[in-house]
Each structure stands twice: as structure tokens, then as C-alpha cells.
Amino acid sequence: MQTVEFVSKLLPDGHLFCPQDVVRQLRVQKETQIRVVITAPKRAMDRRSIVAQTFGAFKEVPTSSDLFSERKAQEKQKEARRWLK
């Protein structure tokens, strides 16, 4: 098995970029199966970021902090309505 190491980035549509010179060096064609090993820098990620990165289609999944903030806002609105009565 041939091995080539290069730096890539995750494209907005979720695909990985593979430089053309690597494609030529490995002599692979489109839709050829290749083995990919990914190493990424460690960093803390919240649940929303993990979901968005893993399942790009679910970028709008609310986190518990989003739901808590929304609930607090609703409570404030109810309290304001009570004072206006």
C-alpha cells in the first residue's frame, strides 16, 4: 500500500480536499476507494459543534443552553405581561 501524507481541510459540503499532485502520485482515478486516516488538533467542542460537524444536515439542532435561554426569555415576557395588566 502506498502512503502519502498531506494537510487538507474539510470543505463546506463535508468532503475532504485532496491535492491534485497527491492524486497523480498515487495514480488514483475518480471514485477509487482509498483509506483515509485523519488527525486533528484537540480542542473542546460543544455538543452543537460536534453534531454540526458530524451530521452537516443538522446544523440547526438546539443545545440545552439554547433551550434554557429561550425558556428564560419566555418567562421574562410572561412576567412583563403580568406587570402591564
C-alpha positions, 0 to 999 in steps of 0.5 A: 500500500502506498502512503502519502501524507498531506494537510487538507481541510474539510470543505463546506459540503463535508468532503475532504480536499485532496491535492491534485499532485497527491492524486497523480502520485498515487495514480488514483482515478475518480471514485477509487476507494482509498483509506483515509486516516485523519488527525486533528488538533484537540480542542473542546467542542460543544455538543452543537459543534460536534453534531454540526460537524458530524451530521452537516444536515443538522446544523440547526439542532438546539443545545440545552443552553439554547433551550434554557435561554429561550425558556428564560426569555419566555418567562421574562415576557410572561412576567412583563405581561403580568406587570402591564395588566 
